[in-house]
Amino acid sequence: MSKDKVSVGNQPIYNAKELGTGKMLILGVQHVFAMFGATVLVPLLTGLSVSTTLLFAGLGTLLFHLISKKKVPAFLGSSFAFLGGYAAIAPLIDGQPNPDLPYACFGVACAGLVYLVLAGLFRAYGANKVMRFFPPVVTGPIIIAIGINLSSSAIANCETNWFVALVAIVVVIICNIWGKGMVKIVPILLGVIASYAVAAVMGLIDFSAVAAAPWIGIPLSYQRTAFSIFTSGNLNSGLLISSIITIVPIAFATMMEHIGDISAISSTVGKNFIKDPGLHRTLTGDGLATTLASLFGAPANTTYGENTGVLTLTKVYDPAVIRLAACIAVILSFCPKFAAIIEVMPAATIGGISLILYGMISAVGVRNIVETKVNFSESRNVLIAALILVLSIGINYSASGSISIPVGSISIGFSGLATGSLVGIILNAVLPGKDFVFSDDEPQHTGVDLQISQGKSLSRKKK
C-alpha cells in the first residue's frame, strides 16, 4: 500500500490530512480523551498541577516528535511508574500537596537523564547489538504485563457504576465493528461522550467545580517547579540526595516499558520504529520530555499505551494527528474550566474506555509472540516468559506492590514491571541458546509485526 493512500475501514490510514481538517480535528480530540483520564489521575494522586501536567504532556509530545524525526505516532502522558517515588519523598498531607514535591520532581528529572545513557549505547554500538538483550521472548511478555497491570485500575473504575461503564464499552464495540466512515474511526470519543451524557442524565456528576473554575489561567507556578528549591534559601541537601537515589532507579523500569511501547506501536502501525528513527532517538525524546516536565512541576512523561490502543482501533497512523492532539492539550492547559470538566468525568466512563484499551495492549504483546514464532518448546524461552509474567504481575498485586531493597538509611522500591523486566533481560543474556538476531533482512525477528493486511512488507529488503 502506498503511504499516500487513504482509506477508511480495515485498511490503515497513513496520511490523515486527506481526510480533511474537520476529521483531523476530531481524531486529535479523540487522542486527547484517550490520554486524559490517566494523565490527569497522576497529578490528582501526587498533588501536582493538572494544568501543568496537560501543558507538558503536549510540549513533551511535540519535543518527542521533533527528536524522533516526526515518524512515530506516540503520545507522551503522565507515567504511573514514578508514583512510588513521589510517595516516598513527598506524600500527600491530608489530601493536599506536600511542600517537598519540588524535591521529588528534581529526582524524576534526573531519572529522565538516565534515558540518554541507554540512548548513547544504541547510538554507539547500534541497535543490532543492544537489541540482542530485548528479543520477542522478552518484549512480548513485558507488553502483556503492562496491559494486565493496568487492568485493576480499569476494573476499579468500572465498579463505581457498571452501567455507565458498559455504555462506554458497548458504544465503542458497536462503532468499531458495525460503524461506517468517521463513526468507525472515532469509537473512543463517541464512547466517552455517550457514557458521560448518560451519567449526567442520571445525576451522577457534580458540576459545581466546573462553574467555579475560570475560563483562562496560567498553567505554571514557580513555587511548584524544581528550580524553586535552589532559590528558596533553605535547600535541604539531604532530601535532595535521597530523592535522586530513591527515584533514579525507577528509570530502569520505565526504559524497559518504553522499549515495549515502541515495539507495540511498531506492531500496530506496521513499521519498524526500533530501526528507523531508532531507539536512540525515541529514548532521547522520552527522557528529555520527562526531564523538562519534571523541572517545571509536571509528572514524568511516558509513551502512552492508551493512544496505541486508539491507533489499533482507528487504524489512522499519521503522526500528524498525535501532534494535533498535543497542540490541543497545550491550549486546554490554559483553560481551568475545561480541566474541571474532565476532572468531574465519571470514573466509570474512564474505566469502560480503559478496560478496552488496556486489554488491547496485552493483546498486542500476545500477537508479537505469535507472529514472531517464539519457540516455547525450548525451556529457556518458557522460563524467561514465565518469570517476566509472574514477577511483573505478582509483585504488582502483592500487599506492598514492590520489592524494597535497603540502601543505607533508605529503601529503594522495585515495581513488578521493573523486577520482571530486569530478570527477563538478565536470564536471556546468560542462558544458553540465545539465537536472536536483529536484522532488516528478516524484520519478523525484531519482535514487531511489519506486515500489513495485504501481506506486503513495509520494510525494505537489502539486495
NUMIMAR-940553 format. One record per atom (N, C-alpha, C): residue in three letters; x, y, z. Coordinates in steps of 0.1 Angstrom, whole numbers, plus 2048, in hexadecimal, padded with zeros to 3 digits. Layout:
ALAXYZ ...
//
This chain:
MET8087F4800 MET800800800 MET80980C800 SER8058167F8 SER80D8237F8 SER80A82A805 LYS81583180A LYS813839816 LYS80A845814 ASP807848807 ASP7FF854805 ASP7F0850803 LYS7EE843802 LYS7E083E800 LYS7D883F80D VAL7CC84480C VAL7C4846818 VAL7B783D816 SER7B4835820 SER7A782E81F SER7A282D82D VAL79582982E VAL78E82883A VAL78981A83C GLY789815848 GLY78480784A GLY78F7FF851 ASN7927F484A ASN79C7EB850 ASN7AA7EE84A GLN7AB7F8841 GLN7B87FB83B GLN7BF806843 PRO7CC806845 PRO7D381084C PRO7D281E844 ILE7D282984C ILE7D3836846 ILE7E083C84A TYR7E8840840 TYR7F6845843 TYR7F6854842 ASN7ED85A83A ASN7ED868838 ASN7DF86E83B ALA7DD870848 ALA7D087484C ALA7CC882847 LYS7D588A842 LYS7D289783E LYS7C8897832 GLU7C888C82B GLU7BF88B81F GLU7B0888824 LEU7AF886831 LEU7A1884837 LEU79B892839 GLY7A389C839 GLY79D8AA83A GLY7A08AF848 THR79F8BC84A THR7A28C3856 THR7998BF861 GLY78C8BE85E GLY7828BB868 GLY7848AD86E LYS7868A3866 LYS78889686A LYS795894872 MET79F89B86D MET7AC89B874 MET7AB8A1882 LEU7A38AB884 LEU7A08B1891 LEU7998A789A ILE78F8A0895 ILE78889789D ILE79288B8A1 LEU79A887898 LEU7A487C89B LEU7AD8818A6 GLY7B288E8A5 GLY7BB8938B0 GLY7B48948BD VAL7A78988BD VAL7A08998CA VAL79E88B8D0 GLN79C8818C7 GLN79A8738CD GLN7A786F8D4 HIS7B38728CE HIS7BF86F8D5 HIS7C18768E2 VAL7BC8828E3 VAL7BC88A8EF VAL7B48838FA PHE7A887F8F6 PHE79F8788FF PHE7A586B904 ALA7AC8648FB ALA7B18578FE ALA7BC858909 MET7C4863908 MET7CF864912 MET7CB86C91E PHE7C087391D PHE7BD87D928 PHE7BA877935 GLY7B286C936 GLY7AF866942 GLY7BB86294A ALA7C485A944 ALA7D085694B ALA7DA86194E THR7DB86A944 THR7E5875946 THR7E187E951 VAL7D4881953 VAL7CF88995E VAL7D088296B LEU7CE87596B LEU7CE86D977 LEU7DB86E97F VAL7E686F978 VAL7F386F97F VAL7F587C987 PRO7F2888982 PRO7F289498B PRO7E8893996 LEU7DD88D994 LEU7D388C99E LEU7D88839AA LEU7E08799A6 LEU7E68709B1 LEU7F28769B7 THR7F987F9B1 THR8068849B6 THR8058939BB GLY7FB89A9B7 GLY7FA8A89BB GLY8008B29B1 LEU8048AD9A6 LEU80A8B599B LEU7FE8BC994 SER8018C698C SER7F78CE986 SER7F18C7979 VAL7E48C7978 VAL7DE8C196C VAL7E18C9960 SER7E08D6961 SER7E38DF955 SER7F18DE950 THR7FB8DD95A THR8098DC956 THR80B8CE950 THR8048C4955 THR8058B794F THR8018B7941 LEU7F68BD93E LEU7F18BE930 LEU7FA8C5927 LEU8008D092C LEU8098D9924 LEU8158D0920 PHE81B8C9929 PHE8278C2926 PHE8258B4920 ALA8198AF921 ALA8158A4919 ALA8168A890A GLY8108B3907 GLY8108B88F9 GLY81E8BC8F5 LEU8258C48FD LEU8328C98F9 LEU83C8BD8F8 GLY83B8B3901 GLY8438A8901 GLY84189F8F5 THR83489E8F1 THR8318968E5 THR83789D8D8 LEU8368AA8D7 LEU83B8B18CC LEU84B8B08CC LEU8518B18D7 LEU8608AF8D8 LEU8648A18D4 PHE85C8978D8 PHE85F8898D4 PHE85E8888C5 HIS85488D8BF HIS85288C8B1 HIS85D8938A9 LEU86189E8AE LEU86C8A68A8 LEU87989D8A8 ILE87C8978B3 ILE88888F8B5 ILE8878828AD SER87C87C8AC SER87A8708A5 SER876872896 LYS87A87D891 LYS878880883 LYS86A88087E LYS860882887 LYS852883884 LYS84C87687E LYS85286B882 LYS84E85E87B LYS846855884 VAL847857892 VAL84184E89B VAL8348548A0 PRO82884D89E PRO81B8528A3 PRO81984F8B2 ALA8218558BA ALA8208528C9 ALA81D85F8D0 PHE81485E8DA PHE8108698E3 PHE8178678F0 LEU81D8718F6 LEU823870903 LEU81A87690E GLY81686D917 GLY80E871922 GLY81486E92F SER80D87093A SER81386E948 SER81686094A SER82285D950 SER827850953 SER82284C961 PHE81C840963 PHE81883B970 PHE824835977 ALA82F832970 ALA83A82A975 ALA841832981 PHE84083F981 PHE84784798B PHE83E84B997 LEU832845997 LEU8298499A3 LEU82F8459B0 GLY8368399B0 GLY83D8359BC GLY84883F9C1 GLY84F8459B7 GLY85984E9BA GLY85385B9C0 TYR8488609BA TYR84286C9C0 TYR83D8699CE ALA83785D9D0 ALA83285A9DD ALA83D8599E7 ALA8498549E3 ALA8548529ED ALA85A85F9F1 ILE85B8699E8 ILE8618769EB ILE8578809EF ALA84C8819E9 ALA84288C9EC ALA8348869EC PRO83087E9F6 PRO8228799F6 PRO8188849F8 LEU80C8829F4 LEU80188C9F6 LEU7FF88DA05 ILE7FC899A09 ILE7F989CA17 ILE7EA8A0A19 ASP7E2896A1E ASP7D4898A1F ASP7CE89CA12 GLY7D3895A07 GLY7CD8979FA GLY7D38A39F3 GLN7DB8AB9F9 GLN7E18B79F3 GLN7EF8B59EF PRO7F48BD9E5 PRO8028BC9E0 PRO80C8BE9EC ASN8178B69EB ASN8228B79F5 ASN82B8C29F0 PRO8308CA9F9 PRO8398D59F5 PRO8468CF9EF ASP8498C39F2 ASP8568BD9ED ASP8558B79DF LEU8498B99D9 LEU8478B49CB LEU8528B89C1 PRO8578C49C2 PRO8628C89B9 PRO86E8BF9BA TYR8718BA9C6 TYR87D8B19C8 TYR87A8A49C0 ALA86E89F9C1 ALA86B8939B9 ALA86B8959AA CYS8678A19A6 CYS8688A5998 CYS8768A5993 PHE87F8AA99C PHE88D8AA997 PHE89389C996 GLY88F89399F GLY89388599D GLY88E87F991 VAL88288298D VAL87C87D981 VAL883883974 ALA88788F975 ALA88E89696A ALA89C88F968 CYS8A288B973 CYS8AF884972 CYS8AD87696C ALA8A187096F ALA89E863969 ALA89D86495A GLY89786F956 GLY895871947 GLY8A2871940 LEU8AD877947 LEU8BA877940 LEU8C086A93F VAL8BC860947 VAL8C1852945 VAL8BE84C938 TYR8B2851932 TYR8AE84C925 TYR8B984F91B LEU8C085A91D LEU8CA85E913 LEU8D6855913 VAL8D984E91E VAL8E484591F VAL8E1839916 LEU8D5833918 LEU8D182890F LEU8D082C901 ALA8CB8388FE ALA8CA83D8F0 ALA8D983E8EA GLY8E28428F3 GLY8F08428EE GLY8F68358EA LEU8F282A8F2 LEU8F681D8EF LEU8F18188E1 PHE8E481C8DF PHE8DE8188D2 PHE8E68208C6 ARG8E982C8C9 ARG8F08348BF ARG8FE82F8BD ALA90582B8C7 ALA9138278C7 ALA9158198C1 TYR90C8108C5 TYR90E8028C1 TYR9047FD8B7 GLY8FA8058B5 GLY8F08018AB GLY8E57F88B1 ALA8D97F98AB ALA8CE7F18B1 ALA8D07E28B0 ASN8D77DE8A5 ASN8DA7CF8A4 ASN8DF7C98B0 LYS8E97CF8B6 LYS8F07C98C2 LYS8E77CB8CF VAL8E27D78D0 VAL8DA7DA8DC VAL8CD7D28DD MET8C77D18D1 MET8BA7CA8D0 MET8BB7BB8D3 ARG8C77B58D3 ARG8C87A78D6 ARG8C37A58E4 PHE8C37AF8ED PHE8BE7AE8FA PHE8AF7B08FB PHE8A97B48F0 PHE89A7B68F0 PHE8937AF8E5 PRO8947A18E4 PRO88E79A8DA PRO87F7998DD PRO8777938D4 PRO8687928D6 PRO86578A8E2 VAL86D7808E6 VAL8697788F2 VAL86A7818FE VAL87178C8FE VAL872796909 VAL8687A1907 THR8687A78FC THR85F7B38FA THR8507AF8F9 GLY84D7A38F4 GLY83F79F8F3 GLY83979E901 PRO83E79690A PRO839795917 PRO8397A291F ILE8427AB91C ILE8427B8923 ILE8367C091E ILE8337C0911 ILE8277C790C ILE81B7C1912 ILE81A7B3913 ILE80E7AD919 ILE80D7B1927 ALA8187B292F ALA8177B693D ALA8137C493E ILE8177CD935 ILE8137DB936 ILE8047DC936 GLY7FE7D692C GLY7EF7D692B GLY7E87D0937 ILE7ED7C593C ILE7E67BE947 ILE7E87C6954 ASN7F47CC956 ASN7F67D3962 ASN7ED7E0963 LEU7E97E5957 LEU7E07F0957 LEU7D27EC959 SER7CF7DF957 SER7C17DB957 SER7BA7DD964 SER7C17DC96F SER7BA7DE97C SER7B47EC97E SER7BB7F6979 SER7B580497A SER7A9805971 ALA7A97FE965 ALA79D7FF95D ALA7917F8963 ILE7937ED96A ILE7887E6970 ILE7837EE97C ALA78D7F4984 ALA7897FC990 ALA78080798B ASN78480E980 ASN77C81997B ASN76E814976 CYS76E809970 CYS76180396B CYS758800976 GLU75D7FB981 GLU7557F798D GLU74E803993 THR75280F991 THR74B81A996 THR73D81B990 ASN73B817984 ASN72E81697E ASN72F80E971 TRP72C801972 TRP72E7F9967 TRP7257FC95B PHE71980295E PHE710805953 PHE71681094A VAL71C81B950 VAL722826949 VAL72E821941 ALA736817948 ALA742812941 ALA73E809935 LEU733802937 LEU72E7F992C LEU72A801920 VAL72480D923 VAL720816918 VAL72C81A90F ALA73781D916 ALA74382190E ALA748815906 ILE74980990D ILE74E7FD906 ILE7457F98FA VAL7387F98FC VAL72F7F58F1 VAL7307FE8E5 VAL73080B8E8 VAL7318158DD VAL73E8148D6 VAL7498118DC VAL75680F8D6 VAL7558038CD ILE7507F88D2 ILE74F7EB8CA ILE7467ED8BE ILE73A7F38C0 ILE7317F58B5 ILE7377FD8AA CYS73D8098AE CYS7438128A4 CYS74E80C89D ASN7568048A4 ASN7627FE89E ASN75F7F2895 ILE7557EA898 ILE7527DE890 ILE7487E2885 TRP73E7E9888 TRP7337EC87E TRP7327FA879 GLY73B80387F GLY73A81187A GLY73F81386C LYS73B81D866 LYS740821858 LYS74682F859 GLY750831850 GLY75683E84E GLY75D84285B MET75A84F85F MET76085586A MET75C84E877 VAL750849878 VAL74B842884 VAL755836887 LYS75A83087D LYS76382587F LYS77182A884 ILE774836880 ILE78183B883 ILE782841891 VAL777846897 VAL77784D8A4 VAL76F8468AE PRO7708398B0 PRO7688328BA PRO76B8368C8 ILE7778398CC ILE77A83D8D9 ILE77384A8DD LEU7748548D5 LEU76E8618D7 LEU75F85F8D9 LEU7598578D0 LEU74A8558D1 LEU74784E8DE GLY74F8448E2 GLY74D83D8EE GLY74D8468FA VAL75784F8FA VAL758858905 VAL74C862906 ILE7488678FB ILE73D8718FA ILE73086A8FF ALA72E85E8FA ALA7218578FD ALA72185390C SER72C84E911 SER72C84A91F SER72B856928 TYR732861925 TYR73286E92D TYR72487392D ALA71D873921 ALA70F878920 ALA706870929 VAL707863928 VAL6FE85A930 VAL70085D93F ALA70D85F943 ALA710861952 ALA70A86F956 ALA70B87994D ALA705886950 ALA6F6885951 VAL6EF87E948 VAL6E187D949 VAL6DD875956 MET6E586C95A MET6E2864967 MET6E586D973 GLY6EB879971 GLY6EE88197D GLY6FA87D985 LEU70387697E LEU70F871985 LEU71B87A985 ILE71988697E ILE72588F97D ILE72189C984 ASP72B8A198C ASP72A8AE993 ASP7318B898C PHE72A8C1985 PHE7308CB97D PHE7348D8984 SER7338D8991 SER7368E5999 SER7458E9997 ALA74E8E0996 ALA75C8E3994 ALA75E8E9986 VAL7578E597D VAL7588EB96F VAL7538F996F ALA7488FC976 ALA742909976 ALA74C91397D ALA75390E987 ALA75C91798F ALA769919988 ALA76D91197E ALA77A912978 ALA77A91D96E PRO78592596D PRO786930963 PRO78892A955 TRP78693294B TRP78892E93D TRP79792E939 ILE79E93893E ILE7AC93993A ILE7B593A946 GLY7C0933946 GLY7CA933951 GLY7D792F94C ILE7E2933954 ILE7EF92F951 ILE7F2922957 PRO7F791894F PRO7F990A954 PRO80690895B LEU80E91395E LEU81B912965 LEU81B91A972 SER82291497C SER82491B988 SER83391898C TYR83B92398E TYR849921991 TYR84B91999E GLN84391B9A8 GLN8459149B4 GLN8439059B3 ARG83D9019A8 ARG83B8F29A6 ARG8468EC99E THR84F8F4998 THR85A8EF990 THR8658EA998 ALA86E8E2992 ALA87A8DD998 ALA8848E899A PHE8838F3992 PHE88D8FE993 PHE88B9059A1 SER87F9059A6 SER87C90C9B2 SER8849089BE ILE8888FB9BF ILE88F8F69CA ILE89D8FC9CB PHE8A39019C0 PHE8B09079C0 PHE8B09169C3 THR8A491C9C3 THR8A392A9C5 THR89B92E9D2 SER8979239D9 SER88F9269E5 SER89792A9F0 GLY8A49289F0 GLY8AC92C9FB GLY8AE921A06 ASN8A6917A06 ASN8A790CA0F ASN8A78FEA08 LEU8B18FCA00 LEU8B28F09F9 LEU8B68E4A02 ASN8AE8D9A01 ASN8B08CDA09 ASN8B88C4A01 SER8C58C4A03 SER8CE8BC9FA SER8CC8AD9FD GLY8C98A9A09 GLY8C789BA0C GLY8BB896A05 LEU8B089EA05 LEU8A48999FE LEU8A68999EF LEU8AE8A29EA LEU8B18A39DB LEU8B88969D7 ILE8C28929DF ILE8CA8869DC ILE8C187A9DD SER8B98799E7 SER8B086E9E9 SER8A786C9DE SER8A28789D9 SER8988789CE SER89F8729C1 ILE8AB8769BF ILE8B28709B3 ILE8B58619B4 ILE8BA85D9C0 ILE8BD84F9C2 ILE8B08469C1 THR8A584C9C7 THR8998449C7 THR8928439BA ILE89284E9B2 ILE88A84E9A6 ILE89184A99A VAL89E84D998 VAL8A584A98C VAL8A483B988 PRO8A5832991 PRO8A582498D PRO898820986 ILE88D828989 ILE880825982 ILE881826973 ALA88B82E96E ALA88D830960 ALA890823959 PHE896819960 PHE89980C959 PHE88C805955 ALA88280795E ALA87580195A ALA86F80894F THR86F816950 THR86881D945 THR86F81C938 MET87C81A938 MET88381992B MET87F80B924 MET87D80192D MET8787F4927 MET86A7F6922 GLU8627FD929 GLU855800925 GLU855807918 HIS85E811916 HIS85F81890A HIS86280F8FE ILE86B806900 ILE86F7FD8F5 ILE8627F48F2 GLY85B7F08FC GLY84F7E88F9 GLY8457F08F2 ASP8437FD8F6 ASP8398058F0 ASP83D8088E1 ILE84980B8DE ILE84D80D8D0 ILE84B8008C8 SER84E7F58CE SER84B7E88C7 SER83C7E78C4 ALA8347EA8CE ALA8267E98CC ALA8217F38C1 ILE8267FF8C1 ILE8228098B7 ILE8278048A9 SER8337FF8A9 SER8387F989C SER82F7EE897 SER82B7E58A0 SER8237DA89D SER8157DF898 THR8107E989E THR8037EE89B THR8037F588D VAL80D7FD88B VAL80E80687F VAL8147FE873 GLY81C7F4876 GLY8237EC86B GLY82F7F2866 LYS8367FA86E LYS84380086A LYS84D7FD876 ASN85A7FB872 ASN8647F887B ASN86A805881 PHE86380A88B PHE868817891 PHE87581489A ILE87780889E ILE8838048A5 ILE88F80789C LYS88E80588F LYS899807886 LYS899815881 ASP88D81B87D ASP88C828878 ASP88082F87E PRO881839886 PRO88D841887 PRO89883C891 GLY895831898 GLY89E82B8A1 GLY89B82D8AF LEU89E8238B8 LEU89B8248C6 LEU8A482F8CC HIS8AF8328C7 HIS8B783D8CD HIS8B084A8CC ARG8A884C8C1 ARG8A18598C0 ARG8948598C8 THR88D84E8C9 THR88184D8D0 THR88484E8DF LEU88E8478E4 LEU8928488F2 LEU8978568F6 THR89E85C8ED THR8A286A8EF THR8968738F0 GLY88D8728E7 GLY88187A8E8 GLY8798788F4 ASP87786B8F8 ASP86F868904 ASP87686D911 GLY88486B911 GLY88B87091D GLY88C87F91F LEU88E886914 LEU88E894915 LEU88189A918 ALA876894913 ALA869898916 ALA866897925 THR86A88B92A THR868889939 THR870893941 THR87D89693D THR88589F945 THR87F8AD944 LEU87A8B2938 LEU8748BF936 LEU8688C093F ALA85F8B693E ALA8528B7945 ALA8558B7954 SER85E8AF959 SER8618AE967 SER8678BB96D LEU86F8C1966 LEU8768CE96A LEU86B8D996C PHE8608D8964 PHE8568E3965 PHE84A8DE96E GLY84B8D3975 GLY8418CF97E GLY8368C6978 ALA8398BF96D ALA82F8B6968 ALA8348A896A PRO82B89E968 PRO83089096A PRO83988B95F ALA840880961 ALA84987A957 ALA84087694B ASN84687793F ASN83F874933 ASN84286592F THR83985F928 THR83C852922 THR833850916 THR83884890D THR830844901 THR82383D906 TYR817841901 TYR80B83D907 TYR8048318FF GLY802827907 GLY7FB81B901 GLY7ED81E8FD GLU7E6827904 GLU7D982B901 GLU7D88308F3 ASN7E18388EE ASN7E183D8E1 ASN7E58328D7 THR7ED8298DB THR7F081D8D2 THR7E38158D0 GLY7DB8148DA GLY7CE80E8D9 GLY7C58158CF VAL7C68228CF VAL7BE82A8C5 VAL7C38278B7 LEU7D08268B5 LEU7D58238A8 LEU7D08168A3 THR7D080C8AD THR7CB7FF8A9 THR7BC7FF8A5 LEU7B48078AC LEU7A68078A8 LEU7A380F89C THR7AA81B89A THR7A682488F THR7AE820882 LYS7BA81B884 LYS7C3818878 LYS7C7825871 VAL7C7830878 VAL7CC83D873 VAL7D983F879 TYR7E483D871 TYR7F283C877 TYR7FA849874 ASP7F485386E ASP7FC85F86B ASP800866878 PRO80D86887A PRO81286F886 PRO80D87D888 ALA80988387C ALA80389187D ALA7F7892886 VAL7EF887886 VAL7E388788F VAL7E888889E ILE7F28818A1 ILE7F88828AF ILE7FD8908B2 ARG8048968A9 ARG8098A38AB ARG7FD8AD8AD LEU7F38AB8A5 LEU7E78B38A7 LEU7E18B28B5 ALA7E08A58BA ALA7DC8A38C7 ALA7E48AA8D1 ALA7F18AA8CF ALA7FB8B08D8 ALA7F88BF8D9 CYS7F68C58CD CYS7F38D48CD CYS7E58D78D4 ILE7DC8CE8D3 ILE7CF8D08DA ILE7D18CF8E9 ALA7DA8C68ED ALA7DD8C48FB ALA7E38D1901 VAL7EC8D78F9 VAL7F38E38FD VAL7E98EF8FF ILE7E08F08F5 ILE7D68FA8F5 ILE7CC8F8901 LEU7C88EC904 LEU7BF8E990E LEU7C58EB91C SER7D38EB91D SER7D98ED92A SER7D78FB92F PHE7D4904926 PHE7D191292A PHE7C391492D CYS7BB90A92D CYS7AC90B930 CYS7A990293D PRO7A9908949 PRO7A6900955 PRO7988FB954 LYS78F90294D LYS7818FD94D LYS7808EF945 PHE7888EE93B PHE7888E1933 PHE78E8D693C ALA7998DA943 ALA79F8D094C ALA7958CB956 ALA78C8D495B ALA7828D1965 ALA7788C795F ILE7748CA952 ILE76A8C194B ILE76F8B394B ILE77C8B2947 ILE7828A4946 ILE78389E954 GLU7878A695E GLU7898A196C GLU77C89B971 VAL7718A096D VAL76489B972 VAL75E89096A MET76688C95F MET762881957 MET760874960 PRO75586D95F PRO753861968 PRO75F857967 ALA763852972 ALA76D848972 ALA76983C969 ALA75C839969 ALA75782E962 ALA75982F953 THR75883C94E THR75A83F940 THR76983C93C ILE772841945 ILE78083E943 ILE78382F943 GLY77C82894D GLY77E81A94E GLY77A812942 GLY76E81693C GLY76980E931 GLY772810925 ILE77781C922 ILE78181E917 ILE78E81791A SER793818926 SER7A081292A SER79F803929 LEU7947FD92C LEU7937EF92C LEU7967E991E ILE7917F0914 ILE7947EC906 ILE7A27EF902 LEU7A77FB905 LEU7B47FF901 LEU7BF7F7908 TYR7BE7F5915 TYR7C87ED91C TYR7C97DF917 GLY7BD7D9914 GLY7BC7CC90F GLY7C37CB901 MET7C27D58F9 MET7C87D58EC MET7D77D68ED ILE7DD7DC8F7 ILE7EB7DD8F9 ILE7F07CE8FB SER7EA7C7904 SER7EE7B9906 SER7EC7B08FA ALA7E27B38F2 ALA7DF7AB8E6 ALA7EA7AE8DC VAL7F07BA8DC VAL7FB7BD8D2 VAL8077B58D6 GLY8097B38E4 GLY8157AB8E8 GLY81379D8E4 VAL8077978E6 VAL8047898E1 VAL8077888D2 ARG8027928CB ARG8047928BC ARG8137928B8 ASN81B79A8C0 ASN82979A8BD ASN82F78C8BE ILE82C7858C9 ILE8317788CC ILE82D76E8C1 VAL82076F8BE VAL81B7658B4 VAL8217678A6 GLU8217748A2 GLU825777894 GLU834776892 THR83C77789D THR84A77689C THR84E76789E LYS84475F8A1 LYS8467508A2 LYS85174D8AD VAL84F7538B9 VAL85874F8C4 VAL8567418C7 ASN8617398C8 ASN86172B8CA ASN8607288D9 PHE8547248DD PHE8527218EB PHE8547128EE SER85970B8E5 SER85D6FD8E8 SER86B6FD8EE GLU8727098ED GLU87F70B8F4 GLU87D70F902 SER88370890C SER88170B91A SER88571991D ARG89071E917 ARG89572C91A ARG88A736917 ASN88373590C ASN87973F909 ASN86D73E912 VAL869732916 VAL85E730920 VAL86273792D LEU86E734932 LEU87273A93F LEU87374993E ILE87874F933 ILE87975D932 ILE86B763932 ALA86275E92A ALA855764929 ALA84D762936 ALA84F75693C ALA848753949 ALA84C75D954 LEU85975F956 LEU85D767960 LEU85A77695E ILE85A77A952 ILE85678894F ILE84878B953 LEU83F78194E LEU831783951 LEU82E782960 VAL833777966 VAL830775975 VAL83578097D LEU84278497B LEU84778F983 LEU84179D980 SER83F7A0974 SER8397AD970 SER82A7AE976 ILE8237A3975 ILE8157A4979 ILE8137A1988 GLY81B79698C GLY81979299A GLY81E79D9A4 ILE8297A39A2 ILE82E7AE9AB ILE8257BA9AA ASN8207BD99E ASN8177C899D ASN80A7C79A6 TYR8057BA9A7 TYR7F97B89AE TYR7FC7B39BC SER8087B39C1 SER80C7AF9CF SER8087BA9D8 ALA8097B89E5 ALA8047C19EF ALA80C7CE9EE SER81A7CD9EC SER8227D99EB SER8227DF9DD GLY8207D79D3 GLY8207DC9C5 GLY82E7DE9C0 SER8397DB9C7 SER8467DC9C3 SER8507D49CB ILE85C7D39C7 ILE8677CC9CF ILE8707D79D4 SER8717D89E1 SER87A7E29E7 SER8887DD9E9 ILE8927E59E5 ILE8A07E19E7 ILE8A67EC9EF PRO8AB7E99FB PRO8B17F4A04 PRO8BE7F89FE VAL8C08059FD VAL8CC80B9F9 VAL8D0816A04 GLY8D8813A0D GLY8DC81CA18 GLY8CF81EA21 SER8CB82AA22 SER8C082DA2B SER8B382EA24 ILE8B382BA17 ILE8A682BA0F ILE8A481EA08 SER89881CA04 SER8958109FC SER8908149EE ILE89680D9E4 ILE8928109D6 ILE8888059D2 GLY87C8099CD GLY8728009C9 GLY8727FD9BA PHE8737F09B7 PHE8727EC9A9 PHE8647E69A6 SER85D7ED99D SER8507E899A SER8507DA993 GLY8457D4991 GLY8447C798B GLY8497C897D LEU8457D2975 LEU84A7D3968 LEU8597D5967 ALA85F7DD970 ALA86D7DF970 ALA8747D2973 THR86F7CA97D THR8757BE981 THR8747B3976 GLY8687B2971 GLY8667A8966 GLY86F7AB95A SER86F7B8956 SER8777BC94A SER8867B994C LEU88B7BD958 LEU8997BB95A LEU89D7AC95B VAL8957A4962 VAL897795962 VAL89778F955 GLY88D79394C GLY88C78E93F GLY897791936 ILE89C79E937 ILE8A87A292F ILE8B479A933 ILE8B6799941 ILE8C2792946 ILE8C2783942 LEU8B677D944 LEU8B576F940 LEU8B876C931 ASN8B2775929 ASN8B477491B ASN8C3775917 ALA8CA77E91E ALA8D878091C ALA8E1775920 VAL8DE76E92B VAL8E7764931 VAL8E375592D LEU8D775392A LEU8D3745927 LEU8D8741919 PRO8DC735917 PRO8E073090A PRO8D5730900 GLY8D87308F3 GLY8CE72F8E9 GLY8C973D8E4 LYS8D07478E7 LYS8CB7558E3 LYS8CF7568D4 ASP8C57568CB ASP8C77568BD ASP8C07628B6 PHE8BC76B8BE PHE8B57778B8 PHE8BE7808B1 VAL8BA7838A5 VAL8C278C89C VAL8B9798897 PHE8BC7A489A PHE8B57B0896 PHE8BA7B3888 SER8B27B287E SER8B67B4870 SER8AB7B9867 ASP8AE7C385E ASP8A57C8855 ASP8A17BD84A ASP8AB7B3848 ASP8A87A983E ASP89D7A0843 GLU89B79E850 GLU890796855 GLU88979E85F PRO8807A785B PRO87A7B0864 PRO8707A986E GLN86C79D86A GLN862796873 GLN869792880 HIS877793881 HIS87E78F88D HIS88179B896 THR87B7A7893 THR87D7B389B THR8747B38A7 GLY86A7AA8A7 GLY8617AB8B2 GLY8557B38AF VAL8547B98A3 VAL8487C189F VAL8437BB891 ASP8367BE88F ASP8307B9883 ASP8317C3878 LEU8397C086E LEU83B7C9863 LEU8327C6857 GLN8287BF858 GLN81F7BB84D GLN8127C384E ILE80D7C8842 ILE8007CE842 ILE7F67C483C SER7EA7C883B SER7DF7BE839 SER7E17B782B GLN7E77BD821 GLN7E97B7814 GLN7F57AD815 GLY7FC7AD820 GLY8087A4821 GLY8147A981B LYS8157B6817 LYS8217BC812 LYS8297C281D SER8367BF81D SER83E7C4828 SER8417D3826 LEU8407DB830 LEU8437E982F LEU8527EC831 SER85A7E1834 SER8687E3835 SER86E7E2828 ARG87B7E7826 ARG8827E681A ARG88D7DC81B LYS88C7D1812 LYS8967C7812 LYS8A37CC80D LYS8AE7C7813 LYS8BB7CA80D LYS8BE7C1802 LYS8C47C67F7 LYS8C87BE7EC LYS8D67BB7EC 
//
